[in-house]
Amino acid sequence: MPCNKDLIRSLQKNGRITTPKVAEAMDQIDRGIFVPEGESPYMDYPVPIGYNATISAPHMHAICLELLKDHLQPGNHVLDVGAGTGYLTAIFALMVGESGRSVGVEHIPELTAKAIENVQKSKAACLLDTGSLSLQTGDGREGFPEHAPYDAIHVGAAAPSIPVALIDQLKPGGRMVIPVGQLFQDLIVLDKDSKGDVKKSEYTSVRYVPLTDRQSQLGKAS
C-alpha cells in the first residue's frame, strides 16, 4: 500500500516538489489523516470531503507551497482561505512555527470541526494547543483581520475576482496565491511591494470549486 513518503517521492519525480523545504514540510503532515476514510489519500487527485467541497490534488498543494515557501518563514503570518480538512493550514503552521501564526478559515462549521479533529491527530497538534494554529468558521472572502497583515495568503477555491479584503490584509512584501475565474480559471500569483502596490501574474490553468457563500455551496436558496 502506498504511504505519505511514496506520495512525496512521486511529486518530486514529477517535478511538482522542487525544493527540500517543501518536501520536508509535506513529509511531516500525513495526508492520510486529512482525507475521508475509504478514499485514497496518496493518489494525485482531488477527493470529495462533503458539503460540495474537496481536498485538492496533492500536486496542487505542492505547487502552492513552492510558490509561497519564501513567505513561510518562522514567525510569519499565513492565511488559508477555504481550509477544508485543515491539511495545508497544518503544513503552513509547521513552516512558520510556534512564533508564527497559521489561520485557516472555512465557512462550513462541520468542516471546521472536522479540520480541528484532524489537526489534533497530526504533528501540528501542539501548535493548535498554543494558538499558533487556529481554524475559524467564517467567510474567507473577508479574510481574518484579527491576525492580519499576512505574509502569505493561500486561497483554495476559485473566486470570480480577487477579494479586496484579502489584498488589503496582505502585508507589503507578501504574496497571495489564488485561483481566479469561473468555468475557466487561472492560478494567480499576487505580490505586494513595500509601497503597497500589487503585481499579478498567471501561473497555470486550474480547476477549483468556487469560492462562494455557505448557502450557495450547500445548494440552498439564500
N, C-alpha and C positions, 0 to 999 in steps of 0.2 A: 504493500500500500504506500502511496506517495505521502510525504510529510512536508513540513514547512521548509526544511532545508532543501528538499528537492525543488520546491517552487522557486526559491531564491536562485538556485543554480540554473534553472530553466530561464528565468528572467535575465540573468547575466549572459547566458549563452545567446539569447535572442536580442541582446543589446538594449534591453529596457532598463536594466540596472547597469550603470556605468561607473559608479564610484563605490569605494569601500564604505563610505559613510552611510549611504542609503542601504547597502546590503546588510550592514550591521544592524541598522535600525529595524529593518523588516524582519531580520532574523530573531530579534528579541521579542517580537509580538507574534504569537502563533495565530495565523488567520483562522485556524480551525475553531478557536474559541468564539469567533465573531460571525460565523456562518451558521445558519439554522441547521439543526440536526436533520440528517437524511440527505443533505446536499454534499457536493464535492468541493471542499474548501480550497484544495490545492490545484485545481484546474484553472486555466486562464480564461475565465468568462464570468460575466456578472451573474449574481444569484439573487432571486427574489427574497425579501425579508419581511413580507407582509405590508399591508396598508398601501399597496401600489408603489412601493419603494424597492430599491435594490441596493446591494453592496456591489460597487463597481468591480470590473475585472482587475485582477492583480497588476496587469501591465499598465493600467491607467493610474493606479496608486503609485507604481514605481515612477512613471513619467512625472507625476505631480511632485513627488518627493525630490526627484532630481532637479526639477525647476525651482523648488523652494529651499533646497538644502542650505544654501549660503545665508538664508534668513532664519534658519532654525538653529541658532546658536544658544548655548547656555545663558539663561537669564532673559531671553527674548519672549515676547508675547505672540501667540498664534491663535487665529480663529478658524474653526472648522464649521462651515455652514452646511447643513444637511448631514449631520453627523451619523445618521443611520444607526448601525450597530456599535459605533464607537471605535472602530478599528483604527482609522487614521488619527483620530483625536488622541488615542493611546500612544501611537508611534510619535506623533508630534511632542507629546508630553515627555517622553524619554529623551528626545533630542534637545529640548530646551531645559530639561532638568528641573530640580526642585526650586531653583532660584528663578525659574521662568513661569510662564502661565500658558496652559493649553485649554481653550474653551471650545466645547462642541455645542452647537445649537441645533435642535431638532423640533419641529412643530407638532409631531405626533407624541403625546405623552407616553403612550405604551412603548414606543421605540426608545424614548429617553430612559425609561425604567429598565428596559432590556439592555441598553448600552451600558448603564451603570453596573448591572449584574455581570455583564461580560468583562468589563474592565477589572472588576473585583477578582476575577479568576486569572488575570494576566500579570505580567511583570510590572505593569504600570499601577497596580493596586495601591502601592504605598503613596504615589503622587495624588491619587484620589483622596486618600486619607488626610494628606497635608493640605489639600486645597489647591495644589499647583495644577491639578487637572480637575476640570468640572464639566458636567454635562447639563445643559439647561434646556427647558422647553420654551420655545418662543418662535417668532417669525424671523428666520435667518436673514431675510431681505433687509431687516432693520439692524442687522449686526448684533453686537452686545456691548453697548457703550461703557458699561461698568469697568471693563478691563482694557479699553482702548487707550492709546492707539496700538495697533498691531504691526509687528514687523513682517508678519506673513498672514495672508488670508487664503484659505482654500475653500472653494465652493463646489459641492458635489452634486449639483443639479443645474440644469440649463436655464438661464434667465433670458428673456427677450432682449434685455439691455442690462448693462451693469448698474446695480442699485447704487444710487448716490450715497446712501448711508454707509455702504461698505467702502467706497472711495474715501469718504470723509474720515473713516476710522482707521484707514491705512496710514501708518507712520511714514513721514518723509524718509526716504531711503528704503522703504518696504516694497514688497511685491505681493500681488494677488494673482491667483490662477483661477479662472472661471470659464466654464463653457457658456457660450452666448449664441442664441439663435432659437428657432422654434423647430420646424421639421429638420432643417439642416443646421448644424451647429459647428462652431469653431472653438477650440480651446484657446482662450485669450490670456496672454501674459501682460499684466499691467504693472508698470513700475512707476513709483512716485519719487521724484528727485528731492533734493534738500530744500528747494524753494516751494515744493508742493505741487509742481507741475507733473502731469501724468503722461506716460507714453505707453501705447498699446501695440502689441504685435500678435499676429496669428501664429499659433504653434502647429496645430494639426486639426484635421476634421474629426469630430467625435459624435457620439450618440448617447445622450444622457436623458434621464427622466426630467420633467420640467420642475423648475423652482417656482412653486405656487403657494397658495394658501391651503390651510388644512382641509377646508370643505371641498375645494376642487380636487385635491389629491385623493380624498376618500370617495369622490363621485357624488357628493351631496350638493343640493342647491344651497347657495349662500343666502 
